[in-house]
């Protein structure tokens, strides 16, 4: 049986926390920032976690399932 490959894009975008949750970055923070408020940009800076619904799919991309 062939080895399972991890998805290269997912590897760069997600990280695992100590408790097993998956960290992710927020979207809409790369360009067209002039029309966004300071508060909006500041809140997009913080990392979030992947929702429970998508967790299985992301783990599969990372080769953990």
C-alpha contacts under 8 A as a table, 3 or more apart, distances in Angstrom:
res1	aa1	res2	aa2	distance
4	X	63	X	6.75
5	X	63	X	6.69
6	X	10	X	7.82
6	X	11	X	7.20
6	X	61	X	5.80
6	X	62	X	4.96
6	X	63	X	5.06
7	X	10	X	5.36
7	X	11	X	6.22
7	X	61	X	5.27
7	X	62	X	6.06
7	X	63	X	7.75
8	X	11	X	5.05
8	X	12	X	6.60
9	X	12	X	5.42
9	X	13	X	6.43
10	X	13	X	5.05
10	X	14	X	5.93
10	X	58	X	7.40
10	X	61	X	6.38
10	X	62	X	6.41
11	X	14	X	5.95
11	X	15	X	7.60
11	X	62	X	6.33
13	X	24	X	6.50
13	X	25	X	7.37
14	X	22	X	6.45
14	X	23	X	5.67
14	X	24	X	5.22
14	X	25	X	7.87
15	X	22	X	5.69
15	X	23	X	5.14
15	X	24	X	6.89
16	X	20	X	6.01
16	X	21	X	5.90
16	X	22	X	4.69
16	X	23	X	6.02
17	X	20	X	5.30
17	X	21	X	5.36
17	X	22	X	6.08
17	X	23	X	6.68
18	X	21	X	7.43
21	X	49	X	6.89
21	X	50	X	7.51
22	X	49	X	5.61
22	X	50	X	5.64
22	X	55	X	7.31
23	X	47	X	6.57
23	X	48	X	5.83
23	X	49	X	4.56
23	X	50	X	6.27
24	X	47	X	5.75
24	X	48	X	5.36
24	X	49	X	5.58
24	X	50	X	6.36
25	X	44	X	7.93
25	X	45	X	7.73
25	X	46	X	7.29
25	X	47	X	4.90
25	X	48	X	6.11
26	X	29	X	7.07
26	X	44	X	5.50
26	X	45	X	7.10
26	X	46	X	7.48
26	X	47	X	6.49
26	X	48	X	6.86
27	X	30	X	7.71
27	X	44	X	7.35
28	X	31	X	7.24
28	X	44	X	7.61
29	X	33	X	7.10
29	X	41	X	6.78
29	X	44	X	6.45
29	X	45	X	7.51
30	X	33	X	7.48
32	X	35	X	6.73
32	X	36	X	7.72
33	X	36	X	5.30
33	X	41	X	7.64
34	X	37	X	7.82
36	X	40	X	6.29
36	X	41	X	6.63
37	X	40	X	5.17
37	X	41	X	6.34
38	X	41	X	5.22
38	X	42	X	6.02
39	X	42	X	5.09
39	X	43	X	6.13
40	X	43	X	5.27
40	X	44	X	6.30
41	X	44	X	5.14
41	X	45	X	6.46
42	X	45	X	5.28
42	X	46	X	7.43
43	X	46	X	5.94
44	X	47	X	7.59
50	X	54	X	6.50
50	X	55	X	6.03
51	X	54	X	5.54
51	X	55	X	6.12
52	X	55	X	5.15
52	X	56	X	7.72
53	X	56	X	7.10
54	X	57	X	5.39
54	X	58	X	6.33
55	X	58	X	5.24
55	X	59	X	6.12
56	X	59	X	5.13
56	X	60	X	6.19
56	X	65	X	7.79
57	X	60	X	5.14
57	X	61	X	6.43
58	X	61	X	5.05
58	X	62	X	6.26
59	X	62	X	4.97
59	X	63	X	6.19
59	X	64	X	5.20
59	X	65	X	6.00
60	X	63	X	5.03
60	X	64	X	5.74
60	X	65	X	5.03
61	X	64	X	7.66
